[in-house]
Amino acid sequence: MKRLATALGLAAWAVAFAASPAIAQNYPAKPIRLLLPFAGGTDVVGRLIALKLSPALGQQVVPDPRLGAGGNIAHDAVAKAAPDGYTLLMAAPPVVINPNLNPKSGFDPVRDFAAVAVLGSIPNVLVVHPSVPAKTLGDLIKIARSQPGKLTYGSGGVGSVNQLAAELMKTLTKTSILHVPYKSATIGLVGAMSGEVDIVIVASSSVVPYIKENRIRPLAILDAKRVASLPQVPTSAESGLPQLVAVNWYMVLAPAATPRTIIERLNAESVKAMAQADTRERLAAMGGEPASATPEQATEFLKNEYERWGRVIRDGGIKAD
């Protein structure tokens, strides 16, 4: 009986292995689902790439919102889907943050996914209420060091990118700043503009009008280069903290073991789509810019982000609610 089970198992593996090239050669032969774990930027970029990929692949790429559980409903569904290229994930930072925050998330972003392509990113910007007497990031750090625990920062909640970015800043500068969690980063921004909190880190795309109205003051773009919509705001590197990087990135992931030829086809078409002028304009309107990366580069990026935010969570002793 044991030999029979082993033989059947090997036979099934051989059939699957043999079928894999055929599947890849005929791909895609039916519509593709692109699972969207969040509203906002993830949804917008996901629908944009789905719209572009559909004619390029000759099959409909269907945006499929799977909201809830901090994105883990969609993450888990794709991690467990058949590796045939017909179920994809529109991923954002929570796909690497959640497993670090909660080991019981049920998936490993490096082990359970095949990276297809990095599509683009929208950097975050650190802003303060006008009453905060800091004109630069260096000024803010000096204030935080001289008055431990007095300054406050708002966030979209424990484990959000803006909270982890603030905790990273605290670790790098050895400062004490009080965390005030809100239900969303947008509400946290309102808190900063009203003076409920001193600091908030949010997507650069969401603050331009308020900066122009002098309702908040920008101190630093948390990325390697400046943002076109806020050309006067220096980067964190220019401000003396090159390690303080926090961007909202977007990438397509497939289930692990998806045939290489399928990954390469999806990557090639995604790169072409993001390079188109109207795509670049749409992303620029959101304060972002497109990316261009091979599957290998996307894999390395995913791994680095998983490890980087994991260190921030461990160093800050951050626990899931």
Secondary structure as UniProt FT lines:
FT   HELIX           2..25
FT   STRAND          32..36
FT   HELIX           41..57
FT   STRAND          61..65
FT   HELIX           69..71
FT   HELIX           72..79
FT   STRAND          87..91
FT   HELIX           94..101
FT   HELIX           103..105
FT   TURN            109..111
FT   STRAND          113..128
FT   TURN            130..131
FT   HELIX           137..146
FT   TURN            148..150
FT   STRAND          152..155
FT   TURN            158..159
FT   HELIX           161..173
FT   STRAND          178..181
FT   HELIX           185..194
FT   STRAND          199..203
FT   HELIX           204..206
FT   HELIX           208..212
FT   TURN            213..214
FT   STRAND          217..221
FT   TURN            228..229
FT   TURN            231..232
FT   TURN            236..240
FT   TURN            242..243
FT   STRAND          247..255
FT   TURN            256..257
FT   HELIX           260..275
FT   HELIX           277..285
FT   TURN            286..287
FT   STRAND          289..290
FT   HELIX           295..315
FT   TURN            316..317
//
